[in-house]
């Protein structure tokens, strides 16, 4: 499994249900990585999507404790066991965790790769991603060139989970 996230200097990912920044090149990168793949998210992340509709041309899986939750065009799972049972139908490398904070934290140990867009700034945030630079089992393996959009510097990076890669 993979995950994909954009973080600021403090590993913040959102504030009041919105992304910290909208960077068109990051949106394009997200689309390229996840198109035709499986995206796993929590209910709050799903409800923050444009028009509260599943992402087009992807298999959308929503993890929620709400037993009554239903969405046309999405698979709903209510537990980790149910999620993992559903994910058995898909190639491990075709699964992307896309948020939010609690889903990232819950599924991080099961992910092999983390595609992290680092936004070189600090914003007001109320949701965070675990700082992979402080985690022994995660290693930064790729750093793209520094890019700029509207005076915002950002960089695509790739981390690998040393623990899951040893098991593979």
Protein Blocks (a to p, Z undefined) as FASTA:
>chain_A
ZZdddddfkopabeehiafbdcfklmmmmmmmmgopacdddfklmmmpghiiacehiacd
dddfblkbccehiacdfbfklmmmmmmmpcfklpccebdfklmmmmmmmpmbdcdddddb
ddddfbdcddfklpmkbccfbdcddddeehiacdddddddfklmmmZZ
